[in-house]
Amino acid sequence: MPFKRFDANADWYYLMLLGNNLFDSFKEDVSESVNVVSVNANTFRCQFIDIAANIVERKGRAILEVPKAIIARLQLDSLFKRLKVGLPKWC
């Protein structure tokens, strides 16, 4: 590997590897109905992360307000149901 005896580069490499594996897992397991599995990271980021939304606080909780058009296009309601299946009840 190109980072011989330089631990900071090795750490950065392993974090990039972990991030890529998490991205691929999310893309294939959760968002397969919305996205084509062969979509690259940049397109995925533009579709899911770079969306217009407001973060508001109500009753001491932070709430993400997303426009209905984005919810319909990305099928966020079904995505959140899939994500919540594996989470503990307190989430």
C-alpha positions as CSV (number, residue, x, y, z in Angstrom):
1,M,0.0,0.0,0.0
2,P,1.2,3.6,-0.7
3,F,0.9,4.6,3.0
4,K,3.8,2.5,4.4
5,R,4.6,3.6,8.0
6,F,2.3,6.6,7.8
7,D,-0.7,5.8,10.0
8,A,-2.8,8.9,9.1
9,N,-3.0,7.8,5.5
10,A,-3.8,4.3,6.5
11,D,-6.6,5.5,8.7
12,W,-8.0,7.7,6.0
13,Y,-7.9,4.8,3.5
14,Y,-9.8,2.5,5.9
15,L,-12.4,5.2,6.6
16,M,-12.9,5.6,2.9
17,L,-13.3,1.9,2.5
18,L,-15.8,1.7,5.3
19,G,-17.8,4.7,3.8
20,N,-17.9,3.0,0.4
21,N,-19.1,-0.2,1.9
22,L,-21.8,1.6,3.8
23,F,-22.9,3.5,0.7
24,D,-23.1,0.3,-1.3
25,S,-25.1,-1.5,1.4
26,F,-27.6,1.4,1.7
27,K,-27.9,1.6,-2.0
28,E,-28.6,-2.1,-2.5
29,D,-30.6,-2.9,0.6
30,V,-32.7,0.3,1.3
31,S,-32.9,2.4,-1.8
32,E,-33.2,-0.2,-4.5
33,S,-36.8,0.7,-5.4
34,V,-35.9,4.4,-5.9
35,N,-32.4,4.3,-7.5
36,V,-30.8,2.1,-10.0
37,V,-28.2,0.0,-8.1
38,S,-25.5,1.0,-10.6
39,V,-25.8,4.7,-9.7
40,N,-22.5,6.4,-8.7
41,A,-21.9,8.2,-5.4
42,N,-22.2,11.7,-6.9
43,T,-25.6,11.1,-8.4
44,F,-26.8,9.4,-5.2
45,R,-25.6,12.3,-3.1
46,C,-27.3,14.8,-5.4
47,Q,-30.6,12.9,-5.1
48,F,-30.7,12.0,-1.4
49,I,-28.4,14.4,0.5
50,D,-28.7,17.7,-1.5
51,I,-32.4,18.2,-1.1
52,A,-34.3,21.3,0.0
53,A,-35.6,20.8,3.5
54,N,-36.1,22.8,6.8
55,I,-35.1,21.7,10.2
56,V,-37.5,23.0,12.8
57,E,-37.9,22.4,16.5
58,R,-41.3,21.5,17.9
59,K,-41.9,20.3,21.5
60,G,-38.2,19.9,22.1
61,R,-37.6,17.6,19.1
62,A,-35.8,18.5,15.8
63,I,-38.0,17.7,12.8
64,L,-36.9,17.7,9.2
65,E,-39.6,19.2,6.9
66,V,-39.3,17.9,3.4
67,P,-41.5,19.1,0.5
68,K,-44.2,16.6,-0.7
69,A,-42.8,16.5,-4.2
70,I,-39.4,15.2,-2.9
71,I,-41.2,12.7,-0.6
72,A,-43.1,11.3,-3.6
73,R,-40.1,11.3,-6.0
74,L,-37.8,9.5,-3.6
75,Q,-40.5,7.4,-1.9
76,L,-39.1,8.6,1.5
77,D,-42.0,7.1,3.5
78,S,-41.2,3.5,2.3
79,L,-37.4,4.2,2.8
80,F,-38.0,5.3,6.4
81,K,-40.1,2.2,7.1
82,R,-37.3,0.0,5.7
83,L,-34.7,1.8,7.8
84,K,-36.7,1.6,11.0
85,V,-37.2,-2.2,10.9
86,G,-33.7,-2.8,12.3
87,L,-33.7,0.0,14.9
88,P,-34.4,-0.4,18.6
89,K,-37.9,0.7,19.8
90,W,-36.6,3.9,21.5
91,C,-35.5,5.4,18.1
